[in-house]
Amino acid sequence: MDVEIRPITEDEFEPALRSLEAAFSGGLTDDDLRQERLVAETDRWHAAFEGGRIVGGAAAASYRMTVPGGGQVATAGITAVGVQPTHRRRGINTALMRVQLDDLRERGEPLAALFASEGGIYGRYGYGMAAFLGEVNLEVERSAFVRGHRSSGRMRLVDRAEALPLMRGVYDSEQARRPGMIAVDDRWWEWLFYESSKDKDEPVKYVVHEQDGTVDAYATYKVKHEWPESIAKLEVTVRQLIGSTPQGWADMWRYLFDIDLVHSLNAWNRPVDEPLLDLMQEPRRLRFGLKDGLYVRLVDVPAALSARGYNGEETVVIEVIDPFCPWNEGRYAITTAPNGASCERTTVGAQIACTATDLGAVYLGGTGFRRLHRAGRVQELMPGALALADALFTTDPAPWCSFLF
């Protein structure tokens, strides 16, 4: 039977979400449904229908993502992608990606971004792994900081209602912003800190750090209670920690490590240049590990490359290979200047050749052209071109998206 792919209607939202949960072998609760309704843009949910039944889908959210240089660029946040196990390996996911990317192009969104359930899925559709994420797993008794750090300011435990606006001020601040960060509206802020019935046994804690009357860091976390042989062995799980100042960032970690009765702490989705690595006397105790994080896809190559900032005034010519979105195929001259960048098609000889996947990987500045060249992915067509491109594209701090969507 033929499979039809089209946007869902409002009445089809719940069946689409239930189909997604089936694709991931999960279950849908009333809490899940309420949370997802907060942010759902049903005209951006594409579903695969077979005989009137939804067997797969892919959705997008309307975001603005921070790019190198500090600008925020319209970005489709790709989410809710899945095909039911009864219909795998029939090309349905590829068909969904085809329809979705065509739709993004029509909407004029230069970028798309996602977190992948498996790293091998999205490269074929032009998504490159643009930002790693870090993991921490620490026994807090070995959490001493280097000499010279002294906590200051004030820590406050607050309830959710008071916390959300205080935390929003930190999240939205220019000082906390990095390439890859998503600008959130009120709906997404509510979604991000949605509390469900599953949180009753281990309630979410909210803590803020104030310096001179200004909140400059926050954390949300849970505490798991374990008392083997009546000995306290509590475990802290950090859900989010962001600071707009180095002092606030460090003091927040110190607070979490020093909670009474806690034995261990774990945190997931930390930036690869997490300042904690340089604060610790024994950084190996963090057991800091890396995983693939945010994937980026350039939907409109010249628009996307013109929208980000670069280092210096130079021109580099790149040949882009993009069979899945052939409108991007071609040679582009990227010219950078203090008042902005331009990216235009050219017939001048290319200095570098790469795929759309490679271009997505380097776009946020966290992965270099030379690094991909060493992996056999990027070609240097003129001597010195890779070094030039890396000098232009590299950014500090490292890209990071602080929440998964």
C-alpha positions as CSV (number, residue, x, y, z in Angstrom):
1,M,0.0,0.0,0.0
2,D,1.2,3.5,-0.8
3,V,2.4,5.8,1.9
4,E,1.2,9.4,1.8
5,I,3.2,12.2,3.5
6,R,1.5,15.4,4.5
7,P,1.1,17.8,7.4
8,I,-1.2,16.7,10.2
9,T,-4.3,18.4,11.3
10,E,-5.0,19.5,14.9
11,D,-7.1,16.4,15.4
12,E,-4.3,14.2,14.3
13,F,-1.7,15.6,16.8
14,E,-2.4,12.9,19.5
15,P,-2.2,10.0,17.0
16,A,1.0,11.5,15.6
17,L,2.5,11.6,19.0
18,R,1.4,8.1,19.9
19,S,2.9,6.9,16.6
20,L,6.2,8.6,17.6
21,E,6.2,6.8,21.0
22,A,5.6,3.5,19.2
23,A,8.6,4.2,16.9
24,F,10.7,4.5,20.0
25,S,9.1,1.6,21.8
26,G,7.8,3.9,24.5
27,G,4.5,5.0,25.9
28,L,2.6,8.3,25.9
29,T,1.2,9.7,29.2
30,D,-1.3,12.5,29.7
31,D,1.6,14.6,31.1
32,D,3.6,14.0,27.9
33,L,0.7,15.1,25.8
34,R,0.1,18.3,27.7
35,Q,3.8,19.1,27.6
36,E,4.1,18.7,23.9
37,R,0.9,20.6,23.2
38,L,2.7,23.7,24.7
39,V,5.0,24.0,21.8
40,A,3.5,21.9,18.9
41,E,3.2,23.7,15.5
42,T,1.0,21.2,13.8
43,D,1.5,22.7,10.4
44,R,5.2,21.7,10.8
45,W,4.4,18.1,11.8
46,H,4.7,15.9,8.7
47,A,3.3,12.4,9.1
48,A,3.5,9.2,6.9
49,F,0.0,7.7,6.4
50,E,-0.7,4.2,5.3
51,G,-4.4,3.4,4.9
52,G,-5.3,6.4,7.0
53,R,-3.0,5.3,9.9
54,I,0.1,7.2,10.9
55,V,3.2,5.0,10.7
56,G,5.9,7.6,10.9
57,G,6.6,11.3,11.2
58,A,9.0,14.3,11.5
59,A,8.3,17.7,13.0
60,A,10.0,21.1,13.2
61,A,10.0,23.9,15.6
62,S,10.5,27.6,14.7
63,Y,13.7,28.7,16.4
64,R,16.4,31.3,16.3
65,M,19.9,30.0,16.9
66,T,22.9,31.9,18.0
67,V,25.7,31.7,15.4
68,P,29.4,32.8,15.6
69,G,29.5,36.6,15.8
70,G,26.5,36.7,18.1
71,G,23.7,36.9,15.6
72,Q,20.5,34.8,15.8
73,V,19.5,33.0,12.6
74,A,16.1,31.5,11.8
75,T,16.5,27.7,12.4
76,A,14.2,24.8,12.1
77,G,14.6,22.6,15.2
78,I,14.0,19.1,13.9
79,T,12.3,16.8,16.4
80,A,9.8,13.9,16.7
81,V,11.4,11.9,13.9
82,G,10.5,8.3,13.9
83,V,9.1,5.4,11.9
84,Q,7.2,2.5,13.5
85,P,9.2,-0.8,13.6
86,T,6.6,-2.5,11.4
87,H,7.5,-0.1,8.6
88,R,11.3,0.2,8.9
89,R,13.7,0.0,5.9
90,R,11.0,1.1,3.4
91,G,12.4,4.5,2.7
92,I,9.8,6.3,4.8
93,N,12.3,8.3,6.8
94,T,14.1,9.4,3.7
95,A,10.8,10.5,2.2
96,L,10.0,12.5,5.4
97,M,13.3,14.2,5.3
98,R,12.8,15.0,1.6
99,V,9.4,16.7,2.2
100,Q,10.6,18.4,5.4
101,L,13.7,20.0,3.8
102,D,11.7,21.1,0.8
103,D,9.3,22.8,3.3
104,L,12.1,24.5,5.1
105,R,13.4,25.9,1.9
106,E,10.0,27.3,1.0
107,R,9.8,28.9,4.5
108,G,13.1,30.6,3.9
109,E,14.9,29.1,6.9
110,P,18.7,29.0,6.2
111,L,19.4,26.4,8.9
112,A,18.1,23.2,10.5
113,A,19.4,21.5,13.6
114,L,18.7,18.4,15.6
115,F,19.8,15.9,18.2
116,A,20.1,12.4,16.8
117,S,18.9,9.2,18.5
118,E,21.7,7.5,16.5
119,G,24.7,9.3,15.0
120,G,24.6,7.4,11.7
121,I,21.1,8.5,10.6
122,Y,21.3,12.0,9.4
123,G,24.6,12.5,7.6
124,R,23.0,11.1,4.4
125,Y,20.6,14.1,4.6
126,G,23.3,16.7,5.0
127,Y,23.4,17.1,8.7
128,G,26.9,17.4,10.2
129,M,27.8,17.0,13.9
130,A,28.5,20.6,14.9
131,A,28.8,20.4,18.7
132,F,29.9,17.7,21.0
133,L,28.4,17.4,24.5
134,G,30.2,16.5,27.7
135,E,29.2,14.2,30.6
136,V,30.3,14.4,34.2
137,N,30.3,11.5,36.7
138,L,32.0,12.5,39.9
139,E,32.4,11.3,43.5
140,V,32.1,14.6,45.3
141,E,34.7,13.9,48.0
142,R,37.3,14.3,45.3
143,S,35.9,17.7,44.0
144,A,38.4,20.1,45.4
145,F,39.0,23.3,43.3
146,V,42.3,24.7,42.4
147,R,43.8,27.2,44.9
148,G,42.6,30.8,44.5
149,H,38.9,30.1,44.1
150,R,36.7,31.6,46.8
151,S,32.9,31.5,46.7
152,S,31.1,34.8,47.0
153,G,27.6,36.1,46.6
154,R,24.5,34.3,47.8
155,M,22.9,31.0,46.9
156,R,19.1,30.8,47.1
157,L,16.8,27.8,46.8
158,V,13.6,29.0,45.2
159,D,10.4,27.4,44.0
160,R,9.6,26.9,40.3
161,A,7.3,30.0,40.0
162,E,10.0,32.3,41.4
163,A,12.9,30.5,39.6
164,L,11.7,30.7,36.0
165,P,11.9,34.5,35.5
166,L,15.2,34.7,37.4
167,M,16.7,31.9,35.3
168,R,15.4,33.4,32.1
169,G,17.4,36.5,32.7
170,V,20.6,34.5,32.9
171,Y,19.8,32.3,29.9
172,D,18.9,35.3,27.7
173,S,21.9,37.3,28.7
174,E,24.6,38.1,26.1
175,Q,27.3,36.9,28.5
176,A,25.8,33.4,28.6
177,R,25.1,33.1,24.9
178,R,27.1,30.7,22.8
179,P,26.9,29.5,19.2
180,G,24.3,26.8,19.1
181,M,22.2,28.3,21.9
182,I,18.5,28.5,21.1
183,A,16.5,31.7,21.8
184,V,13.4,30.5,23.6
185,D,10.0,32.1,23.9
186,D,7.6,31.7,26.8
187,R,6.1,28.5,25.4
188,W,9.5,26.8,25.2
189,W,10.6,28.0,28.6
190,E,7.6,26.4,30.1
191,W,8.2,23.2,28.1
192,L,11.8,23.1,29.2
193,F,11.0,23.2,32.9
194,Y,7.7,21.3,32.7
195,E,7.0,19.3,35.8
196,S,5.1,16.1,35.5
197,S,3.7,13.5,37.9
198,K,7.0,11.6,37.4
199,D,8.7,14.4,39.3
200,K,6.8,13.8,42.6
201,D,9.1,11.2,44.0
202,E,12.2,13.2,43.1
203,P,11.2,16.8,42.9
204,V,13.2,19.2,40.8
205,K,15.3,21.7,42.8
206,Y,15.9,25.2,41.6
207,V,18.8,27.3,42.9
208,V,20.1,30.7,41.8
209,H,23.3,32.6,42.6
210,E,23.2,36.3,43.3
211,Q,26.1,38.7,43.2
212,D,25.5,42.3,44.2
213,G,21.7,41.8,43.9
214,T,21.9,40.3,40.3
215,V,21.2,36.7,39.5
216,D,24.2,35.5,37.4
217,A,23.9,31.7,37.5
218,Y,21.3,29.0,38.1
219,A,21.0,25.2,38.3
220,T,18.1,22.7,38.3
221,Y,18.8,19.3,39.7
222,K,17.3,16.2,41.3
223,V,18.5,14.3,44.3
224,K,18.2,10.5,44.5
225,H,18.2,9.0,48.0
226,E,20.1,5.9,48.7
227,W,21.0,4.7,52.2
228,P,22.8,1.3,52.0
229,E,23.4,0.0,55.5
230,S,22.0,3.3,56.9
231,I,24.8,5.2,55.3
232,A,23.9,8.3,53.2
233,K,24.8,7.8,49.5
234,L,22.7,10.5,47.8
235,E,23.2,11.2,44.1
236,V,22.7,14.6,42.4
237,T,21.7,14.7,38.8
238,V,22.2,18.2,37.2
239,R,19.6,18.9,34.6
240,Q,20.8,22.4,33.6
241,L,23.5,24.7,34.9
242,I,24.2,28.1,33.2
243,G,26.2,31.1,34.4
244,S,26.6,34.5,32.9
245,T,29.8,35.2,35.0
246,P,32.8,33.0,35.8
247,Q,32.2,33.5,39.5
248,G,28.6,32.5,39.3
249,W,29.4,29.4,37.2
250,A,32.1,28.3,39.6
251,D,30.1,29.0,42.7
252,M,27.1,27.0,41.4
253,W,29.2,23.9,40.9
254,R,30.7,24.4,44.4
255,Y,27.3,24.5,45.9
256,L,26.2,21.3,44.2
257,F,29.3,19.4,45.2
258,D,28.9,20.5,48.9
259,I,25.3,19.5,49.5
260,D,25.2,17.5,52.7
261,L,25.0,13.7,52.4
262,V,25.8,13.6,48.7
263,H,28.1,10.9,47.4
264,S,28.1,11.4,43.7
265,L,27.0,13.9,41.0
266,N,26.3,13.4,37.3
267,A,25.6,15.9,34.6
268,W,24.8,15.4,31.0
269,N,25.0,17.8,28.0
270,R,27.8,20.0,29.2
271,P,29.9,22.2,26.9
272,V,33.1,20.6,25.7
273,D,35.1,23.5,27.1
274,E,33.2,23.2,30.5
275,P,35.1,25.6,32.9
276,L,34.8,23.0,35.6
277,L,37.7,21.1,33.8
278,D,40.0,24.0,34.7
279,L,38.6,24.5,38.2
280,M,39.3,21.0,39.5
281,Q,42.4,20.0,41.2
282,E,41.9,16.5,39.9
283,P,40.0,16.9,36.6
284,R,40.2,13.2,35.8
285,R,37.8,12.7,38.7
286,L,35.1,14.2,36.6
287,R,35.3,11.2,34.3
288,F,34.5,13.7,31.6
289,G,33.3,12.0,28.5
290,L,32.2,13.2,25.0
291,K,29.2,12.3,22.9
292,D,27.9,13.6,19.6
293,G,25.6,16.5,20.3
294,L,24.0,19.1,18.0
295,Y,23.8,18.4,14.3
296,V,23.4,21.3,11.8
297,R,22.2,21.4,8.2
298,L,22.6,24.3,5.9
299,V,19.3,24.6,4.0
300,D,20.4,27.7,2.1
301,V,24.2,27.8,1.8
302,P,24.7,31.4,0.8
303,A,22.2,32.8,3.3
304,A,23.6,30.7,6.2
305,L,27.2,31.5,5.5
306,S,26.4,35.2,5.1
307,A,24.6,35.2,8.5
308,R,27.5,34.2,10.7
309,G,30.6,36.1,11.8
310,Y,34.2,35.3,10.9
311,N,37.7,36.2,12.1
312,G,39.4,38.7,9.8
313,E,39.1,40.0,6.3
314,E,39.7,37.3,3.7
315,T,38.1,35.4,0.9
316,V,37.9,31.6,0.7
317,V,36.2,29.6,-2.1
318,I,34.5,26.4,-1.3
319,E,33.0,23.7,-3.6
320,V,29.9,22.3,-1.9
321,I,28.6,18.8,-2.8
322,D,25.0,18.3,-1.8
323,P,23.1,15.6,-3.7
324,F,20.1,15.6,-1.2
325,C,19.5,19.3,-1.6
326,P,20.9,19.9,-5.2
327,W,20.0,23.6,-5.0
328,N,23.0,24.1,-2.8
329,E,25.5,22.4,-5.1
330,G,28.2,24.7,-6.5
331,R,31.1,26.9,-5.8
332,Y,30.9,29.8,-3.3
333,A,33.2,32.7,-2.5
334,I,32.9,33.7,1.2
335,T,34.2,37.2,1.7
336,T,34.5,38.5,5.3
337,A,34.8,42.1,6.5
338,P,34.2,44.1,9.7
339,N,30.7,45.1,8.6
340,G,29.6,41.5,7.8
341,A,30.2,38.7,5.4
342,S,29.0,37.8,1.9
343,C,28.6,34.4,0.2
344,E,28.0,34.3,-3.5
345,R,28.3,31.7,-6.3
346,T,31.5,32.0,-8.3
347,T,33.4,30.5,-11.2
348,V,36.7,31.1,-9.5
349,G,38.7,28.0,-8.8
350,A,37.8,26.3,-5.5
351,Q,40.3,26.1,-2.6
352,I,38.4,23.5,-0.6
353,A,35.8,20.8,-1.5
354,C,33.4,19.4,1.0
355,T,30.0,17.9,1.4
356,A,27.0,19.6,2.9
357,T,27.4,17.3,5.9
358,D,31.0,18.6,6.4
359,L,29.8,22.2,6.0
360,G,27.2,21.6,8.7
361,A,29.9,20.2,11.0
362,V,32.1,23.3,10.7
363,Y,29.4,25.9,10.6
364,L,29.3,26.7,14.3
365,G,33.1,26.8,14.6
366,G,33.5,23.9,16.9
367,T,35.0,21.5,14.3
368,G,37.7,22.5,11.9
369,F,38.3,21.9,8.2
370,R,41.8,20.5,8.9
371,R,40.3,18.0,11.4
372,L,37.8,16.7,8.9
373,H,40.6,16.7,6.3
374,R,42.6,14.4,8.6
375,A,39.6,12.1,8.6
376,G,39.5,12.0,4.8
377,R,36.4,14.0,4.5
378,V,37.5,17.5,3.2
379,Q,39.7,18.1,0.2
380,E,42.3,20.9,0.1
381,L,42.6,22.0,-3.5
382,M,45.0,24.9,-2.9
383,P,47.9,24.8,-0.4
384,G,47.1,26.7,2.8
385,A,43.4,26.8,2.2
386,L,42.4,24.6,5.2
387,A,44.5,26.8,7.6
388,L,42.9,29.9,6.2
389,A,39.3,28.5,6.5
390,D,40.0,27.3,10.1
391,A,41.3,30.8,11.0
392,L,38.1,32.3,9.7
393,F,35.5,29.8,11.0
394,T,36.9,29.0,14.5
395,T,35.0,30.4,17.4
396,D,35.4,30.7,21.2
397,P,33.7,29.7,23.4
398,A,32.8,26.3,21.9
399,P,29.3,25.8,20.4
400,W,26.8,24.3,22.8
401,C,23.0,23.8,22.8
402,S,22.0,23.7,26.5
403,F,18.8,21.7,26.1
404,L,17.6,18.8,23.9
405,F,14.6,19.3,21.7
